[in-house]
Structures are given as C-alpha cells and as structure tokens.
Amino acid sequence: MSDAKIKVSIKNLYKIFGTDPQSYLEAVKQGLSKTDLKEKHNHVLGLKDINVDMREGEITVIMGLSGSGKSTLIRHLNRLIEPTDGQILVDGEDVLAYNDDKLRKLRQSRMSMVFQKFALLPHRTVLDNAGMAPRVRGEQKATIDQEARKWLDRVGLKGFENSYPHQLSGGMQQRVGLARALTSNAPIMLMDEAFSALDPLIRTSMQDLLLELQTDLHKTIIFITHDLDEALKLADHLVILKDGYVVQQGEPQHILLNPNDPYIEDFVADINRARVLRVGSIMTDADHATNEPDGVVQTRDTLESVIALAGGDTNKAYRVEEDGKTVGHLEMRDLVRALVRPHAPVDGVRAS
C-alpha cells in the first residue's frame, strides 16, 4: 500500500438521473434496484455508494463496460455533473461546497482534462490549442507560448506548432490534447477514454508516453477505460465498476490474482497472465530461499520475461531485487502455479 497522501477522495457518492432524484435516494440506499428504479419510477441509477481514494502522484484507473458509470463518475470530480448525494474531496476540501469562483479556479488551475474526441479548436493552431488553459487564466502570451512549446516538444510535436488540427493524424491530435493538459500545470489530470479512439499501435505508444511522462511528473491521474489490458498497464490503483457500483478495487496485480466476484473472473479470464503479472506480485520472502539462486530478476519484470530467462526450466529459482536491494525470492514452480490458477489466490504467495 502506498504511503502517498490522498489527493482526491470520493465518499458515499450517489447519482440518480431523473426529474425528482431526491425522492428515490433513500429507497436506493435501502436496496431499490437499478432495474426497478427505471421500470417503476422512470429514473436511472448512475452511481451507487462510490467510495474511492486517489493518491497523490498515482494513476487511478476506473474501468468498466459501457453503462457502468465510469464517465459519469469522472465528470463528478470537476462538477460537470452534480451528485445526488455524497462528498468529493480534493486536498481535503469538499468541492461540492465551492461557489462559482472557487469552482472556476478548480477547473482552470487544479484539474485538467483530456477527452476521447480530442476537443481541439479547429481554427486555432497547435500552439494556441496547447496554451489554452493559461490563456484563459490571463497569463502573458510569451510565457504561455514558451510553456506550450516545451510540452509539445515533450509529446513529440516539435515543428508542428503552426499547424492546425485538421492537418494532424488522430494520434498527433491526442498528443496536442495531452500537451494542453500538461501546459495547464494542473496537479490533477482527468483522462476520459483518452486513447480509445486511436488505432492499436498508436494507442500503445500513447500509453508508453503517458507512463514516461508520469515517471518525471508524478501527476495525480484519473484515467477512464473499458479496456482491461490498458488498465493493467497504466494503473497504480484499479477500480472496476458495474451498473454504477464498485465491484472490486485495489492494486491491479492483486485483483488479477484474487478476483472477488464472478464478474471480475470473467474480466480476467482471457488475459495473458504471463505478460501482465509481475515478479513482485508472486515472489515469496527472501528468507524462504532453500537453494542458491540461478540469477537475479527485478520486481517489475513480467513473468513472461522470467520464463524466457529460465528457458522453461521449472526447477530454477531467482533472487528478486528492487533498486539494487534483495526484496524476495522466486521459485519457477510458484510462477507456473500463478499462471494455471486464474480464479483462485496463490496459496503461500504474496500478492503485492
């Protein structure tokens, strides 16, 4: 568990869509189903008792199928949607109590947003689009342009500053959207299906770019996706929604090893576990080693890479290191067990 402070906290959040949501709030809290709410009262349950803590400097991924409530949830954070009940705390302050001025400052300075459909202004150059947030805040043009050029360079768009959005590919347009969010210098980034409109190869490169930038910037990122592979790649903390409620949340490797619901089991059933599971999730304590190790592996190495290192020999064992220090021990037999038991915890093996 990370010891980073909680940057955003969602507490007991409910959202009911309809003409009189408050009239049915207590019934929903007492167990009125989403189906009955719709069929009997013509109201739609968007979110039900959401409780999520998002830690500073981490990527929280909220995932689920269409209609699960994930986009509804992220739009509550900057109050594009108002909740029916609950709290949304940013740095300990309830944003639901903000007046118009404080809410405007939250959106301009403390939160940025990257959209699925890019949301670029077609009549503005790439440079102007990237500098939109500080321009709205009234900062000096020279300062804005300098900062925008810096981030356009970081996302691989140096030389395209004077181009217009229609002259760019989809992947390049989304890089402009990412540069715009970074130029805002907001500590919190909201990313709503930001890469889902991109071709697979471009999508992978954007995921890699985000992780590369995050290594340096340590933003608090809330990322929405319907794709489990993307979620497992990006998430420090994974929240899985279904029908507006949280089915399971936690460290993604732990969820993959220990699904707590048939819905989660179905999600993870077809995942290439060797490719996404990491050594740190299945290693045992270093003092469990009974033989001399056959080599050294790192906590973030995938099981696939260890299998290749061992040449498929299940009798081998490895010392596990992190930042140059010994932190654990890995038996190839434990690795194989983690691969062949997709719906049960790995007995005696640590899930980090």
C-alpha positions, -999 to +999 in steps of 0.1 A: +000+000+000+013+034-010+021+059+018+013+089-006-013+113+007-049+111-006-053+138-032-090+131-042-115+112-021-150+101-032-173+093-003-207+077-004-214+091-039-248+086-055-262+099-088-298+094-098-309+108-132-345+120-135-369+147-126-370+141-088-339+121-078-341+131-041-375+114-038-359+080-045-325+084-029-335+067+004-351+038-014-319+033-035-299+033-002-323+007+012-318-016-018-341-004-047-325-019-078-314-001-109-340-021-129-369-013-106-359+024-103-361+026-141-392+005-147-413+016-118-402+052-113-386+062-147-354+073-130-319+060-138-293+050-112-260+063-124-238+058-094-244+039-061-224+044-029-190+050-046-160+052-022-126+056-038-094+073-025-070+085-052-034+090-040-011+119-050+013+110-078-005+078-088-026+067-117-061+056-107-078+037-135-116+034-134-128+008-158-160-010-168-182-018-197-205+007-214-231+019-190-211+010-159-209+046-147-172+053-153-176+085-174-204+097-151-180+093-122-151+113-136-174+141-146-184+145-109-148+153-099-149+188-116-186+191-111-196+188-148-222+166-132-237+173-098-243+143-075-275+134-058-256+127-025-221+122-012-188+141-010-159+148-033-128+159-015-098+175-032-069+181-008-094+176+020-119+203+007-154+193-004-157+207-039-195+204-037-194+234-013-174+255-038-190+287-050-187+296-087-154+314-083-137+285-065-151+260-089-138+280-118-103+281-102-105+243-096-112+237-133-086+263-145-057+256-122-061+224-103-076+199-127-070+194-165-090+171-187-080+150-218-110+140-239-117+110-261-126+131-291-096+155-286-118+186-283-093+209-301-103+242-315-102+238-353-095+274-361-066+276-336-030+264-343-014+236-324+005+261-303-027+280-294-045+249-285-017+237-263-017+270-244-054+273-239-055+269-201-030+296-191-045+318-218-079+315-201-062+324-168-049+356-184-012+348-184+012+366-207+014+353-243+052+350-243+051+328-211+022+308-225+039+301-258+072+291-241+054+266-218+033+252-247+064+247-269+081+229-241+052+204-237+047+200-274+083+190-277+079+165-248+050+148-265+069+146-299+053+175-318+082+199-322+079+216-356+041+213-357+033+244-336+019+264-365-002+235-379-039+232-375-058+202-360-072+190-394-036+187-407-027+162-380-034+125-376-056+112-347-026+102-327-010+136-332-042+154-322-044+135-290-008+144-283-019+181-286-046+173-261-021+158-237+002+188-242-027+211-234-033+193-201+003+195-192+006+232-201-021+239-177+003+228-149-026+213-130-016+187-104-047+165-113-053+151-148-087+136-158-085+114-188-118+101-201-113+072-226-084+094-238-068+067-261-098+046-271-104+064-304-068+056-316-055+028-337-039-001-316-003+008-323-008+045-317-028+037-286+002+017-272+026+044-280+004+070-262+002+047-231+040+044-232+043+082-235+020+087-205+040+064-183+072+080-194+059+115-185+044+102-152+079+089-142+091+125-142+059+145-133+041+124-107+007+138-115-024+125-099-041+109-129-077+096-130-079+075-162-112+061-176-111+030-199-132+000-209-100-020-218-085-043-192-051-046-209-048-008-208-060-007-172-034-032-161-007-014-179-014+020-165-030+016-131-014+020-097-049+016-083-077-001-103-114+005-097-138-018-116-174-006-119-206-025-129-241-009-131-229+021-112-212+004-082-177-007-074-173-044-077-136-045-067-107-021-063-071-023-054-036-029-068-042-044-103-018-073-098-037-083-067-071-081-084-057-103-112-045-129-088-075-126-064-108-118-083-135-115-057-166-117-079-177-138-109-179-106-129-142-099-122-133-135-130-149-131-164-129-099-170-096-115-162-102-150-177-087-143-211-058-121-200-023-132-210-012-136-173+024-142-182+026-108-200+009-087-173+018-104-140+050-091-124+075-108-102+067-086-072+032-100-072+041-136-067+075-136-050+080-150-015+101-135+013+139-137+007+144-160+037+122-187+020+151-195-004+164-230+001+189-231-027+214-208-044+196-187-069+201-192-106+201-155-112+186-122-104+153-107-115+135-074-107+102-069-090+087-052-121+098-079-146+069-097-162+066-135-157+069-138-195+105-124-193+114-147-164+101-178-183+124-168-212+153-163-188+147-197-173+144-214-207+112-230-194+131-249-166+107-251-137+134-262-113+151-228-113+149-201-087+158-164-086+167-137-062+144-107-066+158-072-064+144-037-064+166-006-065+196-028-060+184-044-028+172-080-023+135-080-016+123-115-023+127-150-038+110-165-068+106-202-075+097-211-110+072-236-096+053-207-080+054-189-112+038-218-131+011-220-104+003-183-108-003-190-145-025-220-142-048-209-113-067-180-128-096-180-104-080-187-070-055-169-048-020-184-050-016-201-016+016-190+003+025-165-024+024-128-017+001-106-037+016-071-036 
